[in-house]
Amino acid sequence: MTIPGNAIDSLVSAIPQPALVLDTRSDTVSGWNGSAALLLTGASETPAGERFSAFLGASLPLFVVFVEEVDHRGESWTRDVALVSLDGRHLRCELRARVLPQQTGLMLVMLTDLAAFERRTAMVETAKMHRAGLTEWKRAERFFAELERENQLILNAAGEGIYGVNAEGKTTFVNRAAREMLGWTAEDLLGRNIHSIIHHHHLNGDLYPAHDCKIYQSFRFEKVHRIDNEVFWRKDGKPIRVEYVSTPIYDQQVLVGAVVIFRDITERKENERKLHEALQEVASLRDQLEQENAYLQEAITSERAHHDIVGTSAAIRQIRARIDLVAPTDATVLISGETGTGKALVANAIHKAGARARRAMINFKCGAVSADDVEAELFGQLRGASAQSSRDKPGKLELAHGGTLFLDDITELPLETQGRLLQALQTGTVTRLGDTRAKPLDLHVIAAMNDDPERAVRSGKFRQDLLFFLNVFPINCVPLRHRPEDIPLLASHLLDVTCLRLNLARPIITERAVQQMMDYPWPGNVRELRNVLERAAILSGGGKIILELGRARSGTSGDVIPIRTEAEMENIVRDNLIACLRETDGKVSGPGGAAELLDVKPTTLYSRIRRFRITEDEWRKERPAAP
């Protein structure tokens, strides 16, 4: 049922104080009495249809919130909404509103001019005081002054900050500790909305609405709140971390506000933050040390034929000289040479002679990791970055921070990974997979490749920009066939190491055996020499050494080994691989497999089989009959 306009006018006219009926759907005044019209417009009669928002000015948002509260509760009141009359007067009013029953969108609003109300109150109090007499007035003044002084002494003696708010959210008192912690004076805070002054934003900058404030909820919902992690804002704009207790206050069983007791915990929170960061750093360092220790244990237990660069040839002397030149620096080194020529040994010698010798040299065999896992191994990953990543894992770049990173067989890296590696080395930072934070890198980079660098670039296996970055100080490891004069010393050294490791009697190296070794081309270089000597140590049983050099050994000690082209050497390697597969009946990995016999990683051997296009028919050919 809708109330007609004349009924609305009769309704509001019957109310003695300023009142109006507001249509919240259209923001129009459907009717008002003369007192309301005089208060808001300066004229006793104003036609209906005036927009109420014209009287709100900057208080429009607060009035919208008030209207929602009235609509929710049915009635409410507020003194937070300031009004502006049409003739420019700023009015302090108390607004009391009630939803008209069965009237959609209509609301009865009664206005109390607080200035006039305070004047009337003062007149009443004055009259009462005159009636009570001057003596009684002075006695009451002394009593309340003494009570106020005692209360102030107690409040100001407290070490915690204490302040009170009334039911309107206005500050009623602030003790000395609160003023000192916040930097605000009593004049700044008393009688004002303290939430908008000291509690308006969260620490992250998000707005803190008053209706979410736990302090205001204390007296709105009559509940004690204990909060241990919020901020108050000082007068200088700086936040302080606080913990506080907000307790409702009652007067004659009537809720009148709340008292807040708080303390500054900024220093404690900062110490907790520093402790947390320190514990995180300790955990990170512990993880890194565990990874380094695991890596070093693996390196210690891994088989190494020799630990020194042995030889007297001009090529070996030149390598030693270049090691002495580059070791004291952090210049990037690129070591090239055929497989088995000792590139890892040269890298280890550079690291041990440098300033980073006390830290680990992290060795990353680029061809020993599948293309799907190579980036996780190199750059590290966060837990959940992939289906297999169940924990945070630092990569080899991160583990080498402060030490040396040796990238072996770098041409085996996928081209896209080469690009990311170049970016990390150039910027001196690394970002784990699944992470957005870059970590700084301080490392000495040594790389090695089996191919000729320029040929690797031309073939498309190696990025030219990465070659330019790495090829600061090149070192070439000469094949064993080009320095046969080193073979006697190498053989003696390797035999000593092998017999000590296998607990075997050392066989006698004869002149004929030396000549055989010097005549053999050694396509596998020092690695092949080590394997041959290990087999000889087992077969010889402490007597004269028995060498098994395979099909390629020379027929007589006087045979001259011709110089072979690169293609011929490739054929030798291919034939050797076919013979090995025939020996293992095609088994590549695992115990007794071809990878174990050739002392290479299974992934590397699979790559070579694909590169040489070796088919099963080739190694399944019948073996030649034994003599």
C-alpha positions as CSV (number, residue, x, y, z in Angstrom):
1,M,0.0,0.0,0.0
2,T,1.4,3.4,-1.0
3,I,0.8,6.5,1.2
4,P,-0.6,9.4,-0.8
5,G,1.3,12.7,-0.8
6,N,-1.1,14.6,1.4
7,A,-0.9,11.8,4.0
8,I,2.9,12.1,4.0
9,D,2.6,15.9,4.5
10,S,0.2,15.3,7.4
11,L,2.5,12.7,8.9
12,V,5.6,14.8,9.0
13,S,3.7,18.0,9.9
14,A,2.5,16.3,13.1
15,I,6.0,15.7,14.3
16,P,7.3,18.6,16.5
17,Q,11.0,18.3,15.6
18,P,12.5,18.7,12.1
19,A,11.4,15.6,10.1
20,L,11.1,14.5,6.5
21,V,10.2,11.5,4.4
22,L,12.9,10.4,2.1
23,D,12.4,8.2,-1.0
24,T,15.8,6.3,-1.1
25,R,15.0,5.0,-4.5
26,S,15.0,8.4,-6.2
27,D,17.0,10.4,-3.6
28,T,14.0,12.8,-3.3
29,V,12.3,14.4,-0.3
30,S,8.7,13.2,-0.5
31,G,7.6,15.5,2.3
32,W,8.8,17.5,5.2
33,N,7.6,19.7,8.0
34,G,8.3,23.4,8.3
35,S,11.0,22.9,11.0
36,A,13.0,20.6,8.6
37,A,12.6,23.0,5.7
38,L,13.7,26.0,7.8
39,L,16.7,24.0,9.1
40,L,17.9,22.8,5.7
41,T,16.8,25.6,3.3
42,G,16.3,28.7,5.4
43,A,12.7,28.9,4.2
44,S,9.7,27.4,6.0
45,E,8.0,26.1,2.8
46,T,9.8,24.2,0.1
47,P,8.1,22.1,-2.6
48,A,8.5,18.3,-2.5
49,G,10.9,16.6,-4.8
50,E,14.0,18.2,-3.6
51,R,17.1,15.8,-3.8
52,F,18.4,15.0,-0.4
53,S,21.9,14.5,-1.6
54,A,22.1,18.3,-2.2
55,F,22.4,18.6,1.6
56,L,25.1,16.0,2.1
57,G,28.2,17.3,0.4
58,A,31.2,15.2,1.3
59,S,29.1,13.1,3.7
60,L,27.3,11.3,0.9
61,P,29.3,8.0,1.4
62,L,28.6,8.0,5.1
63,F,24.9,8.6,4.5
64,V,24.8,5.7,2.1
65,V,26.2,3.4,4.7
66,F,23.7,4.8,7.3
67,V,20.8,4.2,4.9
68,E,22.0,0.6,4.4
69,E,22.1,0.1,8.2
70,V,18.5,1.5,8.6
71,D,17.3,-0.7,5.8
72,H,18.9,-3.7,7.5
73,R,17.8,-3.0,11.1
74,G,14.6,-1.1,10.5
75,E,15.9,2.0,12.4
76,S,19.1,3.6,13.5
77,W,20.8,6.9,14.3
78,T,24.1,8.6,13.6
79,R,26.0,11.9,14.3
80,D,28.7,11.2,11.7
81,V,26.8,12.7,8.7
82,A,27.4,16.4,8.4
83,L,24.8,18.4,6.5
84,V,25.1,21.6,4.4
85,S,22.0,23.9,4.1
86,L,21.0,25.4,0.8
87,D,22.1,28.8,2.1
88,G,25.6,27.4,2.9
89,R,25.4,26.8,6.6
90,H,27.3,23.7,7.9
91,L,25.0,21.8,10.3
92,R,25.9,19.3,13.0
93,C,22.9,17.1,13.3
94,E,21.8,13.8,14.8
95,L,19.9,11.8,12.3
96,R,17.3,9.3,13.5
97,A,15.6,7.2,10.8
98,R,13.0,4.5,10.5
99,V,11.7,2.5,7.6
100,L,8.0,3.3,7.0
101,P,6.1,0.0,7.3
102,Q,4.8,-1.5,4.0
103,Q,6.3,1.5,2.1
104,T,9.0,0.4,-0.3
105,G,12.0,2.8,-0.3
106,L,10.3,5.4,2.1
107,M,12.1,6.3,5.2
108,L,11.2,8.7,8.0
109,V,14.2,10.9,9.0
110,M,14.2,13.1,12.1
111,L,16.8,15.8,12.5
112,T,18.2,17.1,15.7
113,D,20.3,20.3,15.4
114,L,23.1,19.5,17.8
115,A,24.2,23.1,18.2
116,A,20.7,24.1,19.3
117,F,20.4,20.9,21.5
118,E,23.7,21.8,23.2
119,R,22.5,25.3,23.8
120,R,19.3,24.0,25.4
121,T,21.3,21.5,27.5
122,A,23.6,24.2,28.7
123,M,20.7,26.4,29.6
124,V,19.1,23.5,31.6
125,E,22.4,22.7,33.4
126,T,22.9,26.4,34.2
127,A,19.4,26.7,35.6
128,K,20.0,23.5,37.6
129,M,23.3,24.8,38.9
130,H,21.7,28.1,39.9
131,R,19.0,26.2,41.7
132,A,21.5,24.0,43.5
133,G,23.4,27.0,44.7
134,L,27.0,28.2,44.3
135,T,28.3,26.1,47.2
136,E,27.0,22.9,45.8
137,W,28.4,23.7,42.4
138,K,31.9,24.3,43.8
139,R,31.7,21.1,45.9
140,A,30.8,19.1,42.8
141,E,33.6,20.9,40.8
142,R,36.2,20.0,43.4
143,F,35.0,16.4,43.5
144,F,35.1,15.8,39.8
145,A,38.4,17.6,39.4
146,E,39.9,15.4,42.1
147,L,38.5,12.3,40.5
148,E,39.8,13.3,37.1
149,R,43.2,14.1,38.5
150,E,43.4,10.7,40.2
151,N,42.3,8.9,37.1
152,Q,44.8,10.8,35.0
153,L,47.6,10.0,37.4
154,I,46.8,6.3,37.1
155,L,46.4,6.3,33.4
156,N,49.6,8.3,32.8
157,A,51.6,6.1,35.1
158,A,50.8,3.0,33.0
159,G,53.5,1.8,30.6
160,E,51.1,0.6,28.0
161,G,49.2,3.0,25.7
162,I,45.6,3.4,26.8
163,Y,42.7,5.3,25.2
164,G,38.9,5.2,25.3
165,V,36.3,5.6,22.6
166,N,32.6,6.3,23.1
167,A,29.7,4.5,21.3
168,E,30.2,6.9,18.3
169,G,33.8,6.0,17.9
170,K,35.1,9.4,19.3
171,T,38.1,9.5,21.5
172,T,37.3,10.2,25.2
173,F,40.8,10.0,26.8
174,V,44.4,9.2,25.8
175,N,47.1,8.5,28.3
176,R,50.7,9.8,28.2
177,A,52.2,6.5,27.0
178,A,49.8,6.4,24.0
179,R,50.6,10.0,23.1
180,E,54.3,9.3,23.2
181,M,54.1,6.1,21.1
182,L,51.8,7.6,18.5
183,G,53.2,11.2,18.4
184,W,49.7,12.7,18.5
185,T,48.7,15.2,21.2
186,A,45.5,15.0,23.2
187,E,44.1,18.0,21.2
188,D,44.7,16.0,18.0
189,L,42.7,13.0,19.2
190,L,40.1,13.9,21.8
191,G,36.6,14.1,20.5
192,R,37.6,12.8,17.0
193,N,37.2,9.5,15.2
194,I,40.5,7.9,16.3
195,H,40.2,5.0,13.8
196,S,40.5,7.4,10.9
197,I,43.6,8.9,12.5
198,I,45.7,6.0,13.7
199,H,44.0,2.8,12.4
200,H,42.9,3.6,8.8
201,H,45.1,1.3,6.8
202,H,46.7,-2.2,7.1
203,L,50.5,-2.5,6.9
204,N,50.3,-3.5,3.3
205,G,48.5,-0.3,2.4
206,D,45.0,-1.8,2.1
207,L,42.2,0.4,3.4
208,Y,41.0,-0.7,6.9
209,P,37.2,0.1,7.0
210,A,35.8,1.1,10.4
211,H,33.2,-1.6,10.3
212,D,35.9,-4.2,10.2
213,C,37.9,-2.7,13.1
214,K,38.0,-5.1,16.0
215,I,38.0,-2.1,18.4
216,Y,34.7,-0.8,17.2
217,Q,33.3,-4.4,17.1
218,S,34.1,-4.6,20.8
219,F,31.3,-2.3,21.8
220,R,29.0,-3.0,18.8
221,F,29.0,-6.7,19.5
222,E,29.9,-6.5,23.2
223,K,33.0,-8.7,22.9
224,V,36.5,-8.5,24.2
225,H,39.1,-8.7,21.3
226,R,42.8,-9.6,21.8
227,I,44.8,-8.8,18.7
228,D,48.6,-9.4,18.4
229,N,49.5,-8.3,14.9
230,E,48.1,-5.0,13.7
231,V,49.5,-1.5,13.1
232,F,48.7,2.0,14.4
233,W,49.9,5.0,12.4
234,R,52.0,7.7,14.0
235,K,51.6,11.4,13.3
236,D,54.7,11.3,11.2
237,G,53.1,8.7,8.9
238,K,55.2,5.8,10.1
239,P,53.5,2.6,11.2
240,I,54.1,0.9,14.5
241,R,53.3,-2.8,15.1
242,V,51.0,-3.2,18.0
243,E,49.2,-5.8,20.1
244,Y,46.1,-4.7,21.9
245,V,43.1,-5.6,24.0
246,S,39.8,-3.9,23.3
247,T,37.2,-4.2,26.1
248,P,33.6,-2.8,26.2
249,I,32.7,-0.2,28.8
250,Y,29.3,-0.1,30.5
251,D,27.6,2.7,32.5
252,Q,24.7,1.5,34.6
253,Q,24.5,-1.7,32.4
254,V,24.4,0.5,29.3
255,L,27.2,0.0,26.7
256,V,28.9,3.4,26.2
257,G,32.2,2.5,24.4
258,A,35.4,0.7,24.8
259,V,38.9,1.0,26.3
260,V,41.9,0.0,24.3
261,I,45.2,-1.1,26.0
262,F,48.1,-1.5,23.5
263,R,51.9,-1.9,23.4
264,D,54.5,-1.2,20.7
265,I,55.9,-4.5,19.4
266,T,57.7,-3.1,16.4
267,E,61.1,-4.1,17.7
268,R,59.9,-7.6,18.6
269,K,58.4,-8.1,15.2
270,E,61.5,-6.9,13.5
271,N,63.6,-9.3,15.6
272,E,61.3,-12.1,14.7
273,R,61.6,-11.2,11.0
274,K,65.4,-11.1,11.2
275,L,65.4,-14.4,13.0
276,H,63.1,-16.0,10.4
277,E,65.3,-14.7,7.6
278,A,68.4,-15.9,9.4
279,L,66.8,-19.4,9.9
280,Q,65.8,-19.4,6.2
281,E,69.4,-18.5,5.2
282,V,70.7,-21.2,7.5
283,A,68.4,-23.7,6.0
284,S,69.3,-22.6,2.5
285,L,73.0,-22.8,3.4
286,R,72.5,-26.2,5.0
287,D,70.7,-27.5,1.9
288,Q,73.5,-26.1,-0.3
289,L,76.2,-27.7,1.9
290,E,74.4,-31.0,1.9
291,Q,74.2,-30.8,-1.9
292,E,77.9,-29.9,-2.1
293,N,78.8,-32.7,0.3
294,A,76.7,-35.2,-1.7
295,Y,78.4,-34.0,-4.8
296,L,81.9,-34.2,-3.4
297,Q,81.2,-37.6,-2.0
298,E,80.1,-38.7,-5.4
299,A,83.2,-37.1,-6.9
300,I,85.5,-38.8,-4.4
301,T,84.0,-42.2,-5.0
302,S,83.9,-41.9,-8.7
303,E,86.7,-43.7,-10.6
304,R,89.6,-41.5,-11.6
305,A,92.6,-43.0,-13.3
306,H,95.0,-40.3,-12.3
307,H,95.3,-37.0,-10.4
308,D,98.2,-35.2,-12.1
309,I,99.0,-34.1,-15.6
310,V,101.7,-36.6,-16.6
311,G,104.0,-36.1,-19.5
312,T,107.1,-34.3,-20.9
313,S,106.0,-33.5,-24.4
314,A,105.9,-30.0,-25.8
315,A,102.1,-30.2,-25.8
316,I,101.9,-31.1,-22.1
317,R,104.4,-28.4,-21.2
318,Q,102.3,-25.8,-23.1
319,I,99.1,-27.0,-21.3
320,R,100.9,-26.6,-17.9
321,A,102.1,-23.1,-18.8
322,R,98.6,-22.1,-19.9
323,I,97.1,-23.5,-16.6
324,D,99.6,-21.4,-14.6
325,L,98.6,-18.3,-16.6
326,V,94.8,-18.6,-16.2
327,A,94.5,-20.2,-12.8
328,P,95.0,-17.0,-10.7
329,T,92.2,-15.3,-12.7
330,D,88.5,-15.8,-13.1
331,A,88.7,-15.7,-16.9
332,T,86.4,-18.1,-18.6
333,V,88.3,-21.1,-20.0
334,L,87.2,-23.3,-23.0
335,I,89.0,-26.7,-23.1
336,S,88.8,-28.6,-26.4
337,G,90.1,-32.0,-27.4
338,E,89.1,-35.5,-28.3
339,T,87.4,-37.7,-25.8
340,G,89.7,-39.2,-23.2
341,T,92.5,-36.5,-23.6
342,G,92.1,-35.3,-20.0
343,K,90.0,-32.2,-20.3
344,A,88.4,-32.8,-16.9
345,L,91.9,-33.2,-15.5
346,V,93.0,-29.8,-16.9
347,A,89.8,-28.2,-15.5
348,N,90.5,-29.7,-12.0
349,A,94.1,-28.4,-12.2
350,I,92.9,-24.9,-13.0
351,H,90.5,-24.9,-10.1
352,K,93.0,-26.3,-7.6
353,A,95.6,-23.6,-8.5
354,G,93.1,-20.8,-8.3
355,A,91.7,-18.6,-5.5
356,R,88.5,-20.7,-5.4
357,A,90.3,-23.9,-4.5
358,R,88.7,-24.0,-1.0
359,R,85.2,-24.3,-2.6
360,A,83.9,-27.1,-4.6
361,M,84.3,-27.5,-8.4
362,I,80.9,-28.5,-9.6
363,N,81.1,-30.8,-12.6
364,F,78.1,-30.9,-14.9
365,K,78.2,-33.5,-17.7
366,C,75.9,-31.9,-20.2
367,G,75.4,-35.0,-22.3
368,A,74.5,-37.3,-19.3
369,V,71.1,-35.7,-18.6
370,S,68.0,-36.1,-20.7
371,A,66.7,-33.0,-22.5
372,D,63.7,-32.9,-20.3
373,D,65.7,-32.8,-17.1
374,V,68.8,-30.7,-18.1
375,E,67.3,-27.3,-17.2
376,A,66.2,-28.5,-13.7
377,E,69.7,-30.0,-13.1
378,L,71.4,-26.8,-14.4
379,F,69.2,-24.1,-13.0
380,G,67.4,-25.8,-10.1
381,Q,63.7,-25.9,-9.5
382,L,61.1,-25.2,-6.8
383,R,58.8,-27.8,-5.4
384,G,55.8,-28.3,-7.6
385,A,57.5,-26.7,-10.7
386,S,57.0,-30.1,-12.4
387,A,55.3,-33.4,-11.7
388,Q,58.6,-34.9,-10.5
389,S,59.7,-32.0,-8.3
390,S,58.7,-32.9,-4.7
391,R,61.1,-30.6,-3.0
392,D,63.2,-27.5,-3.7
393,K,66.4,-28.3,-5.5
394,P,69.3,-26.0,-6.3
395,G,70.9,-26.4,-9.7
396,K,74.5,-26.8,-10.5
397,L,74.9,-23.1,-11.2
398,E,73.6,-22.3,-7.7
399,L,75.8,-25.0,-6.1
400,A,78.9,-23.5,-7.8
401,H,78.3,-20.0,-6.3
402,G,81.6,-18.9,-4.9
403,G,83.5,-21.7,-6.6
404,T,84.0,-23.2,-10.1
405,L,81.5,-24.6,-12.5
406,F,82.9,-27.2,-15.1
407,L,80.5,-27.7,-18.0
408,D,81.8,-30.9,-19.7
409,D,80.6,-31.8,-23.2
410,I,78.8,-28.4,-23.5
411,T,77.9,-29.0,-27.1
412,E,75.5,-31.7,-25.9
413,L,73.3,-29.0,-24.3
414,P,70.0,-28.3,-26.3
415,L,70.3,-24.9,-28.1
416,E,67.5,-23.3,-26.1
417,T,69.2,-24.3,-22.9
418,Q,72.5,-22.8,-24.3
419,G,70.6,-19.5,-24.7
420,R,69.3,-19.5,-21.1
421,L,72.8,-20.5,-19.8
422,L,74.3,-17.6,-21.7
423,Q,71.8,-15.2,-20.2
424,A,72.5,-16.5,-16.7
425,L,76.3,-16.2,-17.1
426,Q,76.1,-12.7,-18.6
427,T,73.8,-11.3,-16.0
428,G,75.4,-13.1,-13.1
429,T,72.0,-14.4,-11.8
430,V,70.1,-17.7,-11.9
431,T,66.4,-18.3,-11.5
432,R,65.1,-21.7,-10.5
433,L,62.3,-23.3,-12.6
434,G,59.0,-22.3,-11.1
435,D,60.5,-19.2,-9.3
436,T,60.5,-15.5,-10.1
437,R,63.3,-14.5,-7.9
438,A,66.8,-14.3,-9.4
439,K,69.7,-15.3,-7.2
440,P,73.2,-13.8,-7.7
441,L,76.0,-15.9,-9.1
442,D,79.7,-15.6,-8.5
443,L,81.6,-18.4,-10.2
444,H,84.5,-19.3,-12.4
445,V,83.3,-21.0,-15.6
446,I,85.3,-23.7,-17.3
447,A,83.8,-25.5,-20.3
448,A,84.9,-28.4,-22.4
449,M,84.0,-29.9,-25.7
450,N,85.1,-32.8,-27.9
451,D,84.4,-31.0,-31.1
452,D,86.4,-28.2,-32.7
453,P,84.6,-25.0,-31.6
454,E,84.3,-23.5,-35.0
455,R,83.1,-26.8,-36.5
456,A,80.5,-27.1,-33.7
457,V,79.1,-23.7,-34.6
458,R,79.0,-24.4,-38.3
459,S,77.2,-27.7,-37.7
460,G,74.5,-25.9,-35.7
461,K,75.3,-27.8,-32.4
462,F,76.7,-24.7,-30.6
463,R,75.5,-21.1,-30.4
464,Q,78.1,-18.7,-31.7
465,D,77.3,-16.1,-29.0
466,L,77.9,-18.7,-26.3
467,L,81.2,-19.6,-28.0
468,F,82.2,-15.9,-27.9
469,F,81.4,-15.7,-24.2
470,L,83.3,-18.9,-23.2
471,N,86.3,-18.8,-25.5
472,V,88.2,-16.2,-23.5
473,F,91.1,-18.4,-22.8
474,P,91.2,-21.5,-25.0
475,I,93.2,-24.7,-24.1
476,N,93.6,-27.5,-26.6
477,C,94.3,-31.0,-25.3
478,V,96.4,-32.9,-27.8
479,P,95.5,-36.5,-28.6
480,L,97.8,-39.2,-27.2
481,R,98.8,-40.4,-30.7
482,H,100.4,-37.0,-31.4
483,R,102.6,-37.2,-28.2
484,P,103.7,-40.8,-28.0
485,E,106.7,-39.8,-25.9
486,D,104.4,-39.3,-23.0
487,I,103.1,-42.9,-23.1
488,P,105.9,-44.5,-21.0
489,L,105.4,-42.1,-18.1
490,L,101.6,-42.2,-18.4
491,A,101.6,-46.0,-18.5
492,S,103.8,-46.3,-15.4
493,H,101.7,-43.8,-13.5
494,L,98.4,-45.4,-14.5
495,L,99.6,-48.8,-13.6
496,D,100.7,-47.7,-10.1
497,V,97.2,-46.1,-9.5
498,T,95.4,-49.1,-10.9
499,C,97.3,-51.8,-8.9
500,L,96.9,-49.7,-5.7
501,R,93.2,-49.4,-6.2
502,L,92.6,-53.0,-7.2
503,N,95.1,-54.4,-4.6
504,L,97.1,-56.2,-7.4
505,A,100.8,-56.9,-7.7
506,R,102.4,-54.5,-10.2
507,P,103.3,-56.2,-13.5
508,I,106.7,-55.6,-15.2
509,I,106.5,-53.2,-18.2
510,T,108.8,-54.6,-20.9
511,E,110.5,-52.6,-23.7
512,R,108.4,-54.5,-26.2
513,A,105.2,-53.6,-24.3
514,V,106.3,-49.9,-24.3
515,Q,106.9,-50.0,-28.0
516,Q,103.5,-51.7,-28.6
517,M,101.8,-48.9,-26.7
518,M,103.7,-46.2,-28.6
519,D,102.8,-47.7,-31.9
520,Y,99.1,-48.0,-31.2
521,P,97.0,-45.0,-32.3
522,W,94.8,-44.9,-29.1
523,P,91.5,-43.6,-30.6
524,G,90.2,-43.5,-27.0
525,N,93.3,-41.6,-25.8
526,V,94.3,-41.7,-22.1
527,R,90.9,-43.2,-21.2
528,E,91.5,-46.2,-23.5
529,L,95.1,-46.5,-22.2
530,R,93.8,-46.7,-18.6
531,N,91.4,-49.4,-19.5
532,V,94.0,-51.4,-21.4
533,L,96.4,-51.2,-18.4
534,E,93.7,-52.2,-15.9
535,R,92.9,-55.2,-18.0
536,A,96.7,-56.0,-18.3
537,A,97.2,-55.7,-14.5
538,I,94.5,-58.3,-14.0
539,L,95.8,-60.7,-16.7
540,S,99.5,-60.4,-15.8
541,G,99.3,-61.6,-12.2
542,G,102.4,-59.7,-11.2
543,G,104.6,-61.0,-14.0
544,K,105.4,-59.4,-17.4
545,I,102.7,-57.2,-18.6
546,I,100.2,-58.8,-21.1
547,L,98.6,-56.2,-23.4
548,E,95.5,-56.7,-25.3
549,L,95.3,-53.9,-27.8
550,G,92.6,-55.3,-30.0
551,R,92.4,-55.5,-33.8
552,A,94.1,-52.2,-34.4
553,R,97.4,-52.9,-32.7
554,S,100.5,-53.0,-34.9
555,G,101.8,-56.3,-36.4
556,T,105.4,-55.8,-35.5
557,S,107.3,-53.4,-33.3
558,G,108.9,-51.9,-36.4
559,D,105.6,-51.0,-38.1
560,V,105.0,-47.3,-38.8
561,I,101.6,-46.1,-37.8
562,P,100.3,-43.8,-40.7
563,I,98.7,-40.4,-40.0
564,R,94.9,-40.8,-40.2
565,T,92.4,-38.3,-41.4
566,E,89.5,-37.2,-39.2
567,A,87.1,-39.4,-41.3
568,E,89.4,-42.4,-40.7
569,M,89.4,-41.7,-37.0
570,E,85.6,-41.6,-37.0
571,N,85.6,-45.0,-38.7
572,I,87.9,-46.4,-36.1
573,V,85.6,-45.1,-33.3
574,R,82.6,-46.6,-35.2
575,D,84.2,-49.9,-35.6
576,N,85.2,-50.0,-32.0
577,L,81.6,-49.3,-31.0
578,I,80.3,-52.1,-33.2
579,A,82.8,-54.5,-31.7
580,C,81.8,-53.5,-28.2
581,L,78.1,-54.0,-29.0
582,R,78.9,-57.4,-30.5
583,E,80.8,-58.3,-27.4
584,T,77.9,-57.4,-25.1
585,D,75.3,-58.8,-27.5
586,G,73.7,-55.3,-28.0
587,K,73.5,-54.5,-24.2
588,V,74.2,-50.8,-23.7
589,S,73.6,-49.9,-20.1
590,G,73.9,-51.8,-16.8
591,P,76.6,-54.2,-15.6
592,G,78.6,-55.7,-18.4
593,G,77.0,-53.3,-20.9
594,A,78.8,-51.5,-23.7
595,A,78.7,-48.2,-21.8
596,E,80.6,-49.8,-18.9
597,L,83.2,-51.3,-21.2
598,L,83.8,-48.0,-22.9
599,D,83.6,-46.1,-19.6
600,V,81.0,-43.6,-20.9
601,K,77.5,-42.7,-19.8
602,P,74.7,-44.8,-21.4
603,T,73.0,-41.6,-22.7
604,T,76.3,-40.6,-24.4
605,L,76.6,-44.1,-26.0
606,Y,73.0,-44.0,-27.3
607,S,73.7,-40.6,-28.8
608,R,76.8,-42.0,-30.6
609,I,74.9,-45.0,-31.9
610,R,72.4,-42.6,-33.4
611,R,75.1,-40.4,-34.8
612,F,76.9,-43.3,-36.5
613,R,73.6,-44.8,-37.6
614,I,74.7,-48.3,-36.3
615,T,72.0,-50.9,-37.0
616,E,71.4,-54.2,-35.3
617,D,72.4,-56.1,-38.4
618,E,75.9,-54.7,-38.2
619,W,76.7,-55.9,-34.6
620,R,74.8,-59.2,-35.0
621,K,77.1,-60.4,-37.8
622,E,78.9,-63.6,-36.8
623,R,82.1,-63.1,-34.9
624,P,85.3,-64.3,-36.5
625,A,86.4,-67.7,-35.3
626,A,89.0,-67.8,-32.5
627,P,92.5,-68.7,-33.7
